[in-house]
Amino acid sequence: MDIYIDADACPVKEESFRVALRYDLQLYLVANGPLRVPAEGKVQLVVVQDSFDAADNWIAERCGAGDIVVTADIQLAKRCLDRGARVVGPNGRPFTAANIGSALASRALMQDLRDMGLVQGGGPPMSRQDKSRFLQALDQAVNDARRGR
């Protein structure tokens, strides 16, 4: 079991490092440029080309059953689910086969609304509660994967 982080804009890298260290898991921090990596644990920085979807492609080509992917990218989440990986969003919401279709539809709708100028900006910044919810979800994903659920 490995953890893959879509790292360029990920607000929960530190929380992911703590979970990986607690369970002694390999964590791949995949980004388009250099990032700080903790000295302890099994964290490997993977710097990919600065091309469109390079980090997504690297993760989607390597993850598989038993692995966990942390991403807010719904399309990457779908690709990883198709390969049997578990996927957790930075907000703590797991992406599953049961909810990925509605997530993709919502993404498409929001993109259309942004294109029409009806919606602007992003969501609110991460709160302590959001980070706590993420930690719980990632911990749950690790334990479920270990139990084969």
Backbone bond lengths (Angstrom), bond angles and torsions (degrees), N, CA, C in turn:
res aa  C-N    CA-C-N  psi(-1)  N-CA   C-N-CA  omega(-1)  CA-C   N-CA-C  phi
1 M - - - 1.442 - - 1.522 108.85 -
2 D 1.331 115.89 126.20 1.456 122.65 177.04 1.523 108.93 -124.38
3 I 1.326 116.13 158.14 1.455 122.18 174.59 1.518 107.66 -112.58
4 Y 1.323 116.04 131.33 1.461 122.95 177.42 1.525 107.86 -115.25
5 I 1.332 116.50 130.09 1.458 121.06 -179.74 1.527 109.15 -115.64
6 D 1.314 116.50 123.91 1.463 123.59 170.29 1.528 104.51 -77.81
7 A 1.339 116.80 91.70 1.458 121.65 -156.32 1.517 117.95 -91.11
8 D 1.315 120.29 -20.12 1.460 119.19 -171.01 1.525 113.78 -53.53
9 A 1.295 118.97 -45.77 1.465 121.17 -178.87 1.528 111.80 -117.13
10 C 1.313 117.37 19.69 1.465 121.10 -175.31 1.534 110.80 -75.81
11 P 1.340 117.52 121.48 1.467 120.07 -179.11 1.536 113.88 -86.77
12 V 1.335 117.85 1.52 1.469 120.43 -175.66 1.530 112.23 -123.63
13 K 1.310 117.05 33.99 1.464 120.21 178.94 1.526 110.90 -63.64
14 E 1.325 117.40 -47.58 1.473 120.87 -177.82 1.526 110.89 -59.92
15 E 1.314 116.86 -41.19 1.461 120.96 179.00 1.531 110.46 -64.43
16 S 1.320 116.24 -39.29 1.468 120.93 178.33 1.517 111.21 -65.45
17 F 1.340 116.88 -39.59 1.462 120.57 177.39 1.529 110.13 -58.82
18 R 1.331 116.44 -42.91 1.472 120.20 -178.24 1.523 111.55 -63.18
19 V 1.325 116.66 -42.33 1.471 119.67 -179.99 1.529 110.22 -66.58
20 A 1.331 116.72 -44.33 1.467 119.99 179.67 1.526 110.79 -61.22
21 L 1.314 117.34 -40.54 1.465 121.28 179.12 1.539 110.36 -66.35
22 R 1.330 116.80 -42.95 1.471 121.14 -179.09 1.522 111.29 -59.53
23 Y 1.320 117.17 -39.97 1.463 121.11 -176.97 1.535 113.11 -99.94
24 D 1.336 116.96 4.20 1.464 122.30 -179.83 1.532 111.42 55.65
25 L 1.341 115.55 49.05 1.461 121.84 -179.71 1.517 111.38 -104.10
26 Q 1.319 115.59 149.37 1.459 121.85 172.49 1.522 107.81 -72.32
27 L 1.331 116.93 131.38 1.452 122.12 177.67 1.519 108.66 -123.35
28 Y 1.325 116.07 126.86 1.461 122.29 176.46 1.514 108.28 -104.04
29 L 1.309 115.72 118.66 1.459 123.25 178.18 1.531 105.68 -98.62
30 V 1.330 117.92 104.20 1.462 122.10 -171.93 1.522 109.22 -103.63
31 A 1.342 115.76 120.76 1.463 120.55 -173.91 1.522 110.58 -146.31
32 N 1.330 114.87 167.15 1.470 121.22 177.39 1.522 112.14 -87.96
33 G 1.322 118.14 -5.64 1.454 121.60 -179.75 1.512 110.20 -154.84
34 P 1.328 117.15 175.14 1.459 121.02 -176.68 1.529 111.69 -66.18
35 L 1.327 115.70 142.65 1.457 123.63 175.97 1.523 108.27 -136.09
36 R 1.315 115.63 160.76 1.456 120.67 177.27 1.526 109.33 -73.62
37 V 1.323 114.73 134.72 1.462 121.29 179.06 1.524 107.73 -121.81
38 P 1.336 117.65 133.09 1.466 118.73 179.86 1.531 111.21 -65.25
39 A 1.321 115.12 151.52 1.469 120.50 -178.65 1.519 111.94 -73.60
40 E 1.336 117.01 -31.17 1.458 119.94 -178.07 1.525 110.32 -92.49
41 G 1.329 114.64 158.52 1.465 120.24 177.55 1.514 112.66 84.91
42 K 1.315 113.95 -177.01 1.466 122.39 -177.38 1.520 109.52 -106.82
43 V 1.327 116.23 67.63 1.461 121.30 -179.75 1.519 108.59 -107.02
44 Q 1.316 115.39 125.35 1.461 120.46 178.96 1.525 108.90 -119.63
45 L 1.333 115.80 124.14 1.453 120.99 174.99 1.519 108.66 -82.97
46 V 1.324 116.39 127.81 1.457 122.52 175.97 1.521 106.85 -115.75
47 V 1.329 116.61 111.47 1.464 120.70 178.48 1.526 107.24 -99.09
48 V 1.334 114.80 119.21 1.458 121.21 -178.59 1.525 109.18 -101.79
49 Q 1.316 115.71 169.82 1.465 120.43 177.27 1.522 109.52 -58.96
50 D 1.316 114.54 151.65 1.464 120.25 179.29 1.527 109.55 -84.77
51 S 1.319 116.02 57.74 1.461 120.54 177.99 1.524 108.87 -118.95
52 F 1.307 115.72 160.21 1.459 121.49 -176.65 1.526 110.86 -56.30
53 D 1.303 117.14 126.56 1.466 125.56 177.04 1.526 115.07 65.15
54 A 1.330 118.86 16.86 1.466 120.27 -179.43 1.531 111.24 -62.30
55 A 1.330 117.58 -44.44 1.469 120.42 179.12 1.527 110.22 -66.14
56 D 1.331 116.47 -42.67 1.465 120.55 178.74 1.519 110.72 -60.07
57 N 1.318 116.34 -45.19 1.468 120.15 -178.96 1.522 111.17 -63.44
58 W 1.327 117.15 -41.50 1.467 120.63 -179.65 1.525 110.01 -60.55
59 I 1.331 115.90 -46.22 1.468 120.21 -179.26 1.522 110.66 -65.79
60 A 1.337 116.73 -49.57 1.473 120.93 -175.38 1.525 112.34 -63.45
61 E 1.325 117.57 -29.00 1.465 120.60 179.91 1.527 112.41 -79.06
62 R 1.326 118.60 -17.45 1.461 120.74 -173.78 1.530 114.74 -112.74
63 C 1.318 117.52 -27.17 1.467 118.64 -177.63 1.525 110.19 -72.43
64 G 1.314 114.90 159.02 1.454 119.50 179.50 1.513 111.08 -162.43
65 A 1.304 115.95 -167.56 1.459 121.88 -178.42 1.527 110.06 -56.58
66 G 1.302 116.22 133.88 1.457 121.47 -179.39 1.510 114.02 91.91
67 D 1.324 117.77 -16.56 1.466 121.19 179.32 1.519 110.64 -87.71
68 I 1.335 115.27 162.81 1.458 122.04 178.62 1.522 108.04 -125.94
69 V 1.320 116.03 133.02 1.461 122.51 179.12 1.524 108.00 -116.36
70 V 1.334 116.07 134.06 1.461 121.80 175.85 1.524 107.03 -109.64
71 T 1.336 115.96 115.66 1.452 120.84 -179.94 1.518 110.94 -158.69
72 A 1.324 115.52 151.82 1.461 121.89 171.43 1.523 109.69 -98.30
73 D 1.318 117.10 -7.61 1.464 122.77 -177.28 1.528 109.70 -78.77
74 I 1.312 116.25 109.51 1.462 121.24 -174.55 1.525 111.70 -65.88
75 Q 1.313 117.06 -36.69 1.468 118.86 178.78 1.526 111.20 -67.95
76 L 1.319 117.82 -39.31 1.464 120.59 174.82 1.530 109.79 -65.02
77 A 1.317 117.15 -40.21 1.463 120.52 178.06 1.524 110.45 -56.79
78 K 1.307 117.56 -44.03 1.471 121.86 179.37 1.526 110.58 -61.60
79 R 1.321 117.00 -45.67 1.466 120.60 -179.84 1.527 111.00 -61.08
80 C 1.327 116.85 -40.58 1.464 120.86 -178.96 1.528 111.26 -71.47
81 L 1.324 117.23 -39.51 1.467 120.28 175.83 1.521 110.15 -60.69
82 D 1.328 116.71 -39.69 1.466 120.95 179.04 1.527 111.74 -61.95
83 R 1.331 116.89 -24.92 1.472 121.06 179.28 1.530 111.94 -93.36
84 G 1.332 116.68 2.42 1.457 120.32 176.41 1.510 115.68 93.76
85 A 1.324 117.75 2.79 1.467 120.73 179.61 1.525 110.71 -79.65
86 R 1.312 115.47 159.19 1.462 121.96 170.82 1.520 106.86 -91.20
87 V 1.336 116.95 145.16 1.459 120.04 -177.20 1.522 109.07 -131.61
88 V 1.344 114.71 131.20 1.456 121.66 178.84 1.526 108.09 -124.51
89 G 1.324 115.98 130.57 1.460 120.61 175.02 1.514 110.52 -79.52
90 P 1.329 118.16 156.99 1.468 121.34 179.11 1.525 113.23 -60.20
91 N 1.329 116.46 -19.06 1.461 120.29 178.12 1.525 111.63 -84.33
92 G 1.334 117.47 -0.14 1.458 121.70 179.52 1.517 113.75 91.10
93 R 1.310 116.51 -2.19 1.465 119.89 179.57 1.523 109.55 -84.12
94 P 1.330 116.96 120.31 1.464 118.12 176.48 1.529 110.35 -75.29
95 F 1.312 115.82 141.64 1.453 121.46 170.27 1.525 106.37 -92.03
96 T 1.323 116.40 132.78 1.457 121.36 -178.92 1.525 109.15 -133.73
97 A 1.323 115.44 169.99 1.465 119.89 175.73 1.518 110.35 -59.99
98 A 1.330 117.33 -29.99 1.463 121.40 -177.89 1.527 113.52 -76.29
99 N 1.343 118.12 -26.17 1.467 118.48 -175.77 1.529 114.89 -115.71
100 I 1.335 117.97 -5.26 1.467 119.01 -175.36 1.529 111.82 -67.62
101 G 1.323 118.20 -33.54 1.462 120.59 179.07 1.516 112.26 -62.32
102 S 1.324 116.76 -45.54 1.468 119.33 179.22 1.530 110.59 -69.65
103 A 1.328 117.92 -32.64 1.465 120.64 177.20 1.529 110.33 -65.17
104 L 1.329 117.01 -42.11 1.468 120.46 177.55 1.524 111.12 -64.84
105 A 1.323 117.10 -40.42 1.464 121.04 179.08 1.527 110.71 -65.22
106 S 1.319 117.23 -42.69 1.469 120.97 178.16 1.516 110.90 -63.71
107 R 1.326 116.21 -39.47 1.462 120.71 177.67 1.519 110.59 -60.65
108 A 1.318 116.59 -45.90 1.468 121.02 -179.96 1.532 110.82 -63.50
109 L 1.317 117.33 -42.54 1.464 121.32 179.01 1.521 110.72 -62.18
110 M 1.327 117.34 -46.57 1.463 120.90 -179.92 1.528 111.32 -63.60
111 Q 1.333 116.80 -36.89 1.467 119.51 177.14 1.527 110.83 -64.01
112 D 1.331 116.53 -41.83 1.467 120.25 177.01 1.527 110.97 -61.96
113 L 1.325 117.31 -43.19 1.463 121.12 179.39 1.528 111.38 -64.76
114 R 1.346 117.19 -38.74 1.464 120.33 176.18 1.522 110.47 -65.67
115 D 1.340 117.04 -42.05 1.464 121.17 179.43 1.525 111.82 -61.59
116 M 1.330 117.21 -32.62 1.462 121.98 178.75 1.528 111.90 -84.02
117 G 1.334 117.31 -5.49 1.458 121.23 179.66 1.518 113.97 80.50
118 L 1.314 117.09 13.01 1.469 120.91 -178.32 1.520 112.86 -85.50
119 V 1.323 117.09 -20.00 1.460 122.30 179.08 1.521 107.41 -132.00
120 Q 1.339 115.20 135.76 1.461 119.90 178.29 1.518 109.44 -134.02
121 G 1.313 115.70 156.98 1.456 121.01 175.38 1.513 112.95 78.01
122 G 1.299 114.09 178.15 1.463 120.62 179.85 1.508 110.63 -112.65
123 G 1.303 115.14 -164.92 1.451 121.09 -179.48 1.515 111.65 -79.97
124 P 1.322 115.78 178.73 1.465 120.00 178.82 1.523 111.07 -70.34
125 P 1.340 117.11 159.55 1.469 119.61 177.90 1.529 110.57 -65.89
126 M 1.331 115.37 159.87 1.465 121.52 179.69 1.527 109.97 -65.34
127 S 1.318 115.38 135.37 1.459 121.10 175.70 1.529 109.27 -103.62
128 R 1.317 116.52 171.79 1.460 120.69 175.09 1.525 110.50 -60.85
129 Q 1.322 116.23 -37.53 1.464 120.46 178.88 1.525 110.77 -64.16
130 D 1.340 116.72 -39.85 1.461 120.78 178.18 1.532 110.00 -61.88
131 K 1.325 116.16 -44.88 1.462 119.99 -179.56 1.524 111.61 -66.79
132 S 1.311 116.35 -36.76 1.458 120.50 176.40 1.531 110.51 -65.17
133 R 1.324 116.85 -42.40 1.467 121.84 177.98 1.532 109.99 -62.42
134 F 1.338 116.42 -39.67 1.466 119.93 177.32 1.522 110.76 -63.60
135 L 1.329 117.57 -46.76 1.467 121.02 179.49 1.525 111.21 -57.17
136 Q 1.319 117.06 -43.50 1.454 120.86 178.47 1.523 111.19 -63.07
137 A 1.341 116.62 -42.72 1.466 120.50 -178.53 1.525 111.34 -67.57
138 L 1.330 117.64 -41.00 1.462 120.33 179.37 1.526 110.30 -67.64
139 D 1.311 117.05 -42.66 1.459 121.07 176.88 1.533 110.12 -60.14
140 Q 1.319 117.17 -43.10 1.464 121.83 178.22 1.521 110.94 -62.45
141 A 1.331 117.03 -42.83 1.470 120.99 179.85 1.527 110.55 -62.05
142 V 1.337 117.70 -42.05 1.461 121.56 178.40 1.528 109.84 -62.02
143 N 1.322 116.63 -47.91 1.463 119.77 -178.22 1.528 111.92 -66.59
144 D 1.313 117.57 -39.28 1.476 120.03 176.96 1.522 110.95 -63.39
145 A 1.336 116.20 -41.87 1.479 119.66 179.32 1.530 110.12 -64.34
146 R 1.303 117.61 -39.91 1.466 121.30 179.37 1.533 111.39 -64.81
147 R 1.317 116.31 -32.92 1.461 120.74 -179.15 1.523 112.17 -89.06
148 G 1.329 116.07 -4.09 1.471 119.52 178.85 1.512 113.79 75.61
149 R 1.306 117.85 24.14 1.466 122.31 179.16 1.499 111.17 -85.39
